[in-house]
């Protein structure tokens, strides 16, 4: 089933609000991921949040390498936390960081 025009607009708006300085190329990839069928039950904001964090994790960090080396998910997330926060800060997306300001983990 195709994503509705309204859903696409809501996701685009959420992306702009959550990460206003995100480069266009990255925004396109995240917008695509947020429109995926398995994200349909989520609010646009939550779909964008999850898509953005996953995109950053797999594109800008050593997460996949750490997992390939045998680290479990939580340990790998711990080791890439600062890298993710750095990207979120560059994108003015600090509202995607936890309330403590030091973690991407909820």
SVG drawing of the C-alpha trace seen along z (x, -y; Angstrom):
<svg xmlns="http://www.w3.org/2000/svg" viewBox="-3 -24 39 36">
<polyline fill="none" stroke="black" stroke-width="0.4" points="0.0,0.0 1.3,-3.4 2.0,-6.1 -0.6,-8.9 0.3,-12.4 -0.7,-13.6 1.6,-11.2 4.5,-12.2 3.9,-15.9 3.6,-15.2 6.9,-13.2 8.6,-16.0 7.4,-18.6 8.5,-16.5 11.9,-16.1 12.3,-19.8 11.3,-20.5 13.4,-17.8 16.6,-18.3 16.5,-21.7 20.2,-21.7 20.2,-18.1 21.8,-17.9 19.4,-17.3 20.9,-14.0 20.6,-12.6 17.0,-14.0 15.9,-12.2 17.2,-8.9 15.6,-9.4 12.3,-10.5 12.3,-7.3 12.9,-5.2 10.3,-7.0 7.7,-6.2 8.5,-2.5 5.5,-0.2 6.8,1.0 6.7,-2.7 3.1,-3.2 1.7,-2.7 4.1,-5.4 3.4,-9.1 5.4,-11.0 7.7,-12.4 8.5,-8.9 9.0,-7.5 11.5,-10.3 13.2,-9.9 13.7,-6.2 14.7,-6.5 17.2,-9.3 18.9,-7.4 19.1,-4.2 20.4,-6.1 23.1,-7.9 24.0,-4.7 24.6,-2.8 26.0,-5.7 28.1,-7.8 29.3,-5.5 31.3,-2.3 28.2,-0.5 28.2,2.2 31.9,2.8 31.5,3.2 28.6,5.6 30.7,7.6 33.5,7.8 31.1,9.5 29.7,6.7 26.1,7.0 23.6,4.3 23.7,2.4 27.5,2.3 27.8,1.2 25.2,-1.6 27.2,-2.7 30.4,-3.0 28.9,-5.0 26.8,-7.3 29.2,-10.3 29.4,-9.9 25.6,-10.0 25.3,-13.1 27.9,-14.9 25.9,-14.4 22.6,-15.3 24.3,-18.5 25.6,-19.4 22.0,-19.0 20.5,-21.1 18.6,-18.0 19.5,-18.1 15.8,-17.4 16.5,-13.8 18.9,-13.4 17.6,-12.0 16.6,-14.4 19.9,-13.9 21.6,-15.4 24.3,-12.7 22.6,-9.7 20.7,-8.6 19.3,-5.7 15.8,-6.3"/>
</svg>
